[in-house]
Amino acid sequence: MIKKKDRVFVTGHKGLVGSAVVRKLTDQGYKNIITVSRNKLDLRNQKEVFNFFKKKRIDAVINAAGRVGGIYANNKYKADFIYDNLAIQNNIIHACYKNKVKSLIFLGSSCIYPKNSKQPIKEKYLLTGELEKTNEPYAIAKIAGIKMCESYNFQYNTNYKCLMPCNLYGPNDNYDLKTSHFFPALILKALEAKKNKKKLILWGSGKPKRELMYVDDLADACIYFLKKKTKDSLINIGTGIEKSIFQYAKFILKKINYECQIIFDKSLPDGTPRKIIDNSLALSYGWKSNINLDEGFKLTLNSYLSKLNK
């Protein structure tokens, strides 16, 4: 059992998920939160990682580090996505084992599941079909991480859990249009359209459906399952609510008080046509999301605008 005094290492602490995890741990009274910047520790370097774990005497790990991005980034930097993610997770998982870390949360995403998977997506659908080509290297890396955690649990009786969230949004997200996920890209494009009094031009057809969750809900799930004994190592984390890209675009325009025509560039890829995860397993363990889209969007937009005004 993880205690408030235990040393909890949060990787990727400056990113969307990692920063939310640190906020949530702090709010819940954890006293020994360990973070380190990438210029002081290269998580791809096995020797550096092993030495760091040994020195810090870590009790638990929430691994929020990794290379992430949207369709453009996944398509352009395929080698970076598979190498960086494999290297980071291999080093962290094995360092946890070598240093007798009590509990590990390994984070992936719902893109690990087949492109044309049955919906809602259950954990058992993993490896039952072809992956979405636009993010295949990332997905394969994350699947390898899941199987590594499962294998260590089987062979070494470790307590490693793999949480697979739906699409996330919130403070400290990436708003670079070339590398961001779809929702921050929608927010940025909508704000720019309003500023320039232009039409809103978006990728693809607008028909693909996505499930969104505010990042603090995932942070809450990480801590919940870090402390909880489960027989399952792979657990979906989501809201059970989906909307089309077109619906999300209309939602954002309404929230920023701007009316305009939405144009979809159908020469650009859609990605997976539909992706909503089955979160019944998480619910059976007593966890559910709490922050709705209206509340989460308000918090996200306020955070983004406050940074712009600094």
Secondary structure, 3 states (H helix, E strand, C coil): CCCCCCEEEEECCCCHHHHHHHHHHHHCCCCEEECCCCCCCCCCCHHHHHHHHHHHCCCEEEECCCCCCCHHHHHHCHHHHHHHHHHHHHHHHHHHHHCCCCEEEEECCHHHCCCCCCCCECHHHCCCCCCCHHHHHHHHHHHHHHHHHHHHHHHHCCCEEEEEECEEECCCCCCCCCCCCHHHHHHHHHHHHHHHCCCEEEECCCCCEEEEEEHHHHHHHHHHHHHCCCCCCEEEECCCCEEEHHHHHHHHHHHCCCCCCEEEECCCCCCCCEECECCHHHHHCCCCCCCCHHHHHHHHHHHHHHHHCC
